[in-house]
């Protein structure tokens, strides 16, 4: 089945205007119009117009003959994944996508370019979603292809989702600050508060305009997901786990040198291998809670009751018990998908390495910067530099709410104080242990798994387990919180490291 009109009675011209306005397309259109008007005066204008035409032709050519930065999925290379997509497409009632691509993005999306329909499946999701959960996520996205203006529907769908998340974030921020800054809560102050209030108003106006559109789309997409997953709870669990992947996956890039105007960046091509290693080790407690469940219920109204049930129970990320198998990527394919993930086109240079070959100095610098940030907050709270990292740990354990208020730059009254949780200790304590051991000559067993360290004598330590076993007793962590790693970056370089216990 296919539909010519947009759901919810939304007109096409109005829809195109909303996409152009909220996707940032108005700026290039305005500049392009000015360029055309000034073409007789500005000598390079014809060259620029030719460049825009070449870019447009390249985009159409890439859609027709290229892989758009992904790895093609075919019946020969990925028979089970191809069969799954074809079966879900039949259930949804749409022709199979013109091309299915594997990407390094932690999402499943549809793209329509040059009249061709692409289904892009992220490798991070394949690693942690069971077969029926993947079917639910794929079915939800394929439903967008029921409409002939599928590209427009997809763009509007994402706009509605972004507006909903913006409303949640800005409303929560306004609620937190309402008790001590009425102006900030209403968005009437200058600077950040004013901009936050403006973002909230724009998001609310956009969502009101798209609510009827989204209601029809969500009804059909959620029904397709439930049917593909085999039940409401299974579909809700699929979306819950999918929502946790992006934030955890993004942390794999921490410590890798970024691209800037003066230097090229670095890409770790075997990113998927590190993600799978992290899943096998265990990510730890997830960010899933009642608030996350409420947000997902807004994205999937038909599953609201199931999300409320999941909101009270643990939802974590683990290796898929029944995964859809995929063929290993070649080094060239790995580089291709990471380029797409980082948004680096082929003409631009990008240095390549692997987890095994990456310089250990990256991870020492990453840990030191994290630890120095915690020490800075403790210094601001105490009004003096802490004696050592044991004192830093004590403040993190006993005065976490005050530290969080300093980090967020809000009064302590705006942060709810909670007792130390022995089963879920602050990650800052784990990062302190990591920074101290790395500064003392230890190394990470695998850079993607920050908790496990190996000493010069091959002693293996799990920093998370150390902190959990300490049960809040900092004296048991004292051997792993050395004065050497507490030095400033300049002093630490001059000192040259050391071993636990050295002064």
N, C-alpha and C positions, 0 to 999 in steps of 0.2 A: 504494500500500500504506500502511497505517496500523496502529499498534500501540497497544493500550490500556494496557499495562503499561510501566513504566520499564525501560530497559535495565539489564542486570547484576543483575536480581532485587531492585532497591532498592524498598522499600515507599513508597507515596505519603505516608503520614503521617510517616514518618521523613524523607523528602525535604523535605516542607514545614517540618518542624522545623529541618532544617539550613539551609534558605534563610532562615527567620525569624531564626535565631540569628546567622548569619554575614553577612547583609545588613543588619544593624542594625535589624531590624523589631521586636525584642523591646522596645526602649526605648519607642517609641510605643504598643505594645500595653499595656505596664505602666502608662504614664501615662494611657492611655485608660481602663483598668480602674479606676484610682484615681479618675479624674474621675467615672466612673459611680457609684462607691460614695459619693463625696462630693457628688453632685449636689444632695441636699436641703439641704446645708449651704452649699455654694458657689453664690452666686447666679448667677454667670456660666457655670456649667457647661452649662445648656441651650443657651446661645448658642454655646458651643464645640462642643457635639455637633451643633448645626445647621450650624455652619461645616464640620465634618468631612463631614457628609452632602452639603453643597453641593459640596465638593471632589470627593467620590466621583462624584457625578452629572456634574460637569464633565468628569472623566476619561473616564467612559463616553460622554458626548456627543462629546468630542473624538475618541475612537476611532471612533465611528460616522459622524460627519459632518465632522470636522475633518481637518487635515493633520499634526497632531502636530509642528509646527515644521519640516516638510519641504516639498519641492516635488513635487507628484504627477507621476508618469511615466505617460503614456498613449500609446496607439498614434498619436494625432494629434500630440502634442507631441514624443515621443521614440520614433519607430517602431523604430529599430534596437536600442535598449536594451530596449524592451518585447519584441521578438522574441527577444532573447538570454535574457531571464529566463524567458519561456514555454518556450523550447526546453530550457533547463537543468532547469526544473521537470519537464518530461516525462521527461528522462533520469533524474532522481532518483526519480521515481515519486510525486510529490506534486502536488496541484492548484496552479495559479499562486497566488501571494499575493493576498489581497484588495486590497492596495494596495502599490505600489512608490513609494518616496519618495527624492528626492535630498536629502542633508544636507551640512553642512559638517564633520561628524565624519570623522576619517581612518580609518574602519573600515567594514566591511559587517556588519550585524546583522539579526536577526529579532526582532520584537516581537509579542506576542499580548496584545491589550487588548480587553475587552468581546466576546470571541469572534471578533474580526477579526485576521487575520494580516498583519503589515506586514514588508516587506523594505526596509531602509534602506541606501542605497548612498552612500558618502561621495565628494564631488567630488574631494578630494585623491587618492583612489585612481584615479578615472577619468582623471586627468591623467597618471599614470605607469605604469598597467598596460595591457599589450596586451590585445586582445580575448580571446585564449585564457587569459590569466592572470586576467582578471576572471571568466571562466566558472568557473575552478577555485575562486576565493574564494566566488562566489555558490553554487555547488553544495555546497560544504562547509557553508555556513550553512543552506541549504534542507533539508539532510538532517535537521535538528532538527525540521522540521515533519512528519516521518513519524509522530511520536508525538502522540496526541490531547492529552495534557497538555503541549503544546509549550512553554507559558510556563514550566512547572516544569522541563522538560528544559533549556531555554535558560539559566535561572538557575543550575541545577546545573553545567552545562557551564562557565559563566563562573567559578563558584566553584572548580572544579577547576583551571582555568587560573591563576587568581589565587594559589591555594595553591602550585602548581608554581613560579611565578615568585618567590613569597616564600621558598620553600625554597632556590632557587638564590641569591637575593640574600643571605639571612641566612647560608647555609653559606659562601659566598665571604667574607663579612665576618668570620665566625668563624675561617676558615682564615688570613686575613691577620693577625689579631690573636693567633693562638695562640702565636706565637713569643715574644711579650713580655708577654702577659697571659692566663694560663691561665683565670682566672676569667671574663674577658670572653668567651673562646671557648666556655665552657660555659654562659654566661648566668646565672652565680650572683652577679654583683656587683649593687650597687644602681644605680638610675637606668637609663640607656639600655641597658646591657648586659643587665640583668635583663629589660627589656621586649623586647629583641631575642630573647633566649632563649625568652621566653614566646610571641612571635609564631611562632618556628620550630616549637615543640612543637605549637601549635594548627594550624599549616599542615600539619605531618606527619600529625597525627591526622585532619584533614579529608580529606587526599588518600588516606590508607589506606582510609577509609570509601567514597570515591568511585572508587577505582581500577577496580573491576569495572564500574561504570557507565561510566566514561570509556573503558575498553578496547573495549567494544562500540560505543560512539558513535564513537570515533576510527576503528575499523575500517571502519564504513560511510561515514563522512564523507570519510575519505582516499580510499577507493575511488571515491566519486563525484567527488571533485576530480580525480583522475588521469584518469578517463574523460572529464570535461568539458574538461580541458586538452589531452588528446591524448598524455599521457605522464607518467612519474614525475618526470623532471627539470623539465619545464615546470611541473608543479604545485608542486614544491619551490621553484622560482625565484619563482613567484607569491607564496607565503607568505613567502619571505625578503624580497622587496621590500616586501610589505605590512607586515612587522614593522618596517621602517626608517622608514616614513612618519610615525607619530605623534610621535616625538621631534623630527624635523626640522620638522614642521608646527607643533608647539607653539611653536617659537622665533619664529614670525611675530608672536606676541603680545608679545614682549619690548619694553618701552618704552612700551606703550599704557597709559594710566592705568587702574588697576583700580578696581572698585567697592569701597566700604567702607561702614561704618555711617553716616558723616557726609557722603558724597558719592556721586553716581552715577558709573558708569564710562563708558567710551567704547567704541564698537564700530566697527571698520573694516568697512564692509559689503561692499567688493569684495575680500574676503580671498582668494578663489579666483584672482583676477587676479594678486595678488602671488605666490601659490604657483606659478602657471604661469610667471611671470616668473623666479622663482628656479630652477625646473627648467631653463628655457632657458639661463640663465646658467651653471648647473653648481653643484651643492651641494658638490662636493669629495669627499675620501675619506669613505666611510661607516663606520659602527660595526660593520659585518659582519665577523666573525672566527670562529675555531673555537668560542669560547664561545657566541656567538650561534647558530651552527649547532647546537651541542649542545642549547641550550634549545628551538629549533624542533623538533629531533628528538623531544624529550619531548612536545611538543604534537601532533606528527604522526608516530607511531611507524612507520607503514608507509612513510614517506619518509625514514627515518633514513639509509639509505645515500646517497641523493641529497643530503641536507644535508651529510653528511661531505665529499662531493666539492665542494660549493659553499663549504664552510668554508675551503678553501685558495685560492680564487680571488676576484677582485673582484666584489662585488655592489653596485651603486650605484643611485641614483635619477636617472633621466633622463626626458624627455618620452616618452610612449608612441609606439612606431613605428607601431602599428596600433590606434589608440584607438577606442572606441565614441563617436561624436559625440553631443553634447548641445546643446540649445538654450540660448542665453545667458539668464541669469537677469535678471529685471527688478529695479530697485532695491528694490521691496517684497519680492520673493522673497529677495534677498540679505540684507536685514535679518532676515527670518524665520529663515533657516538659521543666521545668526550668533547670534541670540538663543538658539536651541536649543543651539548649541555652547557658549556661555557660561553656559547654565542660567539665563537671565533671563526670567521670564514676562512676558507683555504688560502687566499692570497696573503693572509697575515701569519707571521711566524709564531710558532709555539714550541717551546722546548718540551721534550718528552722524557719521561722516566717511568719507573715502576716502583711499587712499594719497596721491593728489596734493594733497589739501587738509589733510592732517595737519600740525600745527605742526612745523617743523624742530627746535624745542627738545626735542621728545620724543626724537629720535634722538641729539642731542648729549648729553642727560642719560643715555641708555642707554649710549652709548660711554664717557662719563666714569666712570660707576659701575663698568663692567667694568674699565676701566684702573686706577681707584683700588684695586679689589680686588687686582689683580696687584701694584701698588706696595706695598700693605700687606703682602702676603706676603713680598715682597723685603725690606722694612724689617725684618720680624720675623726673617728669616734672617740679614741682615747685622748686625742690632743697631743700625742707624742708617738715616737716610733716604738713599736713593741719590742720587748726584750729579745724574743726569739720566735720561731714559728710555733712553738708549743703554746705561747701566749696568744698568738694569732688563732690557733685552733680552739683555744678556750673561749675566745670572744665569739668565734663562729658558732661554737656549740651553745653558748649561754645567751648571746645577744643577737641572734639571727635577725630578728625583726628590725632592730635599730640599724644593723648593717644594710639590710635591704632598703630601708628608707633612705640611707645615704646613697646607695647605688642608684635608686630611682629619683633622687633629689626631691623627696617629699617628706613632710613631717612624720615622726614616728607614729603618731596617732592614726595615720592613714594606712598603716600596715598591721595586720592582725598577728599578735604574738602567739607562737605555738611551741610547745615543749619539744625537746630533742627526741627525735624518733629513732630508736636504736635499730629498727628494721629498715629504715630509709634515711640514712644520715645525709647531711648536706654534701653535695658533690664538691664543694670547695675544700673540704678536708681531703678528699681523694686527690684533687688536683695539687694540693700542697705536698702530699707524699710523693706524687709523681715528679713534681718539680725538684724536690730535694734529692731524690734518688738519681734523676737524670743529671743534675748538677754535680753529683758525687761520682760520676763515671759509670752509672748503670745505663742500660739501653732498653728500648721497648722490644718485646718479643715480636710484635708486629705493629707497625705505626698506626693501623686502623683501629687497633684495640688498645686504648690508652691505659687500661688498668694493669696489664701484665708486664712486669719489668724483669730483666735478667741482670744480675750483678757481674762484676769482673771475674768472680770465681764460679760463674754459672748458677748462682743461687737464683731461684725463681720466686717472685713475690707477686701476689695479686693485691693491688692497692685497695680495691673495693672490699675484698675479703678482710684485709687488715683492719680497715676502719669499722666494718661490721662487727668483727670479733672484739674490737676494743670496747664496744658498748658505751662509748662516750668517755672512756678513761684515757686521757691524753698521755699519761705516763707510759702506757704500753706502746704508744706511737713515737715516743721520744727518740728512739734510735733511728727512726726514719724521717725525723724532722731536724736536719743537721744545720748548724750555724753557717756552713759554707754556702748553702743555697739561699740563705737569707741576705747575702750581700747584695749591694746594688749591682746592676749589669756591669758597670766599669770595674768595681771591686771583684766581682765574680770572675771576670776575664783575667784580671791581674793575678788572682789567687790560683787559677788553673785547676780548680776542682778539688777533689778530696774524697774521702770515704766517710760513711756514717760514723758519727762520734768525734770527728776531728773538729777542732776549734779554729 
